[in-house]
Amino acid sequence: MFWKKATAALLACTVLTGTLAACGTSESASAPVSESTASQTSQSGDGEKITLRMAWWGSQLRNDITTQALELYTQQNPNVHFEVEFYEYSGYYEKMATLAAANNLPDIMQHSGYVDQYIDKGLLAPLNEYIDNGTLDVSNISPSVLSTYTRGDTVYGISVGSNTTCLLIDMAVLNQAGITEVPGQMTYSEFFDLAQTVYDKTGVQCCIPEAWATLTLMARDKGYSLYSEDKKTLGMPDEIVHTFFNIYADAHSQEWHLSPEVPLEKSRDNIETNPIVDGTSWVTDLYSNQIIAMEETAGRELTPVISLKPDDATHQSAFLQASQAFAIAENSQHKEEAAMVIDFLTNSIEANNILKGERGVPISSTVLEGIKENVEPGQQKVFDFISQVSEIATPCDQSAPTGASEVEPLLNSICEQLDYQQITADQAAEQFIQGANEILARTSE
């Protein structure tokens, strides 16, 4: 998630653990069962009582709809119950690291860019066996999407959807400033000018996009990646790092930019407290699959536009990527049943009529076609935005190296020093280049 991790340590993770039991109503018993679900029911219907632990991060909307989908699974497979654990993103991987150390990871885990660390340590179960025997049906999934969580010939996770980064704009505030439209993809100069105009006319401030996202996209804008191909160093020239920190410092010095304390009080890491929700900011940066939750939390319509680009960009940084994945822990005692659940969440039209692409546009072509007639206007907006980005998108970067979990906090720590003018932009750049390369060299050994 493209939020400021420098605030993560100050946020207590929200955890709810509960057991999902079958409703057992006659209505659910007569509900239509998809082909995928039918095969699952026949395998697990009268077997041993199984409790699966499942963990994910996300908004309250994600928590609610994922819980509802799991309740539907239990209705159709009464011997299977779930213990669910959901967190804010800021605390998720810290909690998973603790559980991994105790060999007690949940049976099913939501994963994202840090998945390689779990693969390298043998913490995730290969899924090929369940794909080969038909438990996990991937026949309607694009090979490029499936490859996101494949290492060599081994599949370790099934993507939950496809998404991209974006800016989300409150056009009602811009209308007050006499602005009725914005470019589909702004340059930083255009964004700075827009931010100044909005502030002058309305007094509403904003933040530039989060540091990690900005630096990643700036590298792509020049045809580079954040990391080198061998993942032992940064993958971009030092000049790009210096440009990033100078733009970052320039933005934070402007009167239209929110003070450093605001993201601490109104965390961008949490949809419920994001500054755009209460109008503190007129724009925020996020992933496209979060648009619906943000609109529902804010209680008003918001407009997505493609992420910013430098004025002198030589390449298109916009991309489509496989969203988070569901993976199975190697320590799970119920791997096959966990694979059935992942198949259900991937291929059941009933389940996806509940999930409605909140984690990203469904990866199954059959499911995507099957839920179209039930898609609400907000979700259709997301589908349309993904379609717009797909026309210009360039390939995704390679997966993050093990050291990324240290490089990202380093960047945010240095940015925090810059926020409070404890160092200059060029000093910040030199600190980051040296520190990041040292981390990558050490962790790649």
Secondary structure, DSSP 8 states (H G I E B T S, - for coil): --S-GGGGGGS----EEEEE-----HHHHTS---HHHHHHHHHHTTS--EEEEEEEE--HHHHHHHHHHHHHHHHHSTTEEEEEEEE-HHHHHHHHHHHHHTT---SEEEE-TTHHHHHHTT-B---HHHHHTTSS--TTB-HHHHGGGEETTEE--EE--EE-EEEEE-HHHHHHTT-----SEEEHHHHHHHHHHHHHHH--BB----HHHHHHHHHHHTT--SB-TTSSSBSS-HHHHHHHHHHHHHHHTSTTB--THHHHHS-TTSGGG-TTTTTSBSEEEEEGGGHHHHHHHHTS--EEEEEEE-TT--S-----EE--EEEEBTT-S-HHHHHHHHHHHHH-HHHHHHHTTTTSB-SBHHHHHHHGGG--HHHHHHHHHHHHHHTT---------TTHHHHHHHHHHHHHHHHTTSS-HHHHHHHHHHHHHHHHHHHT-
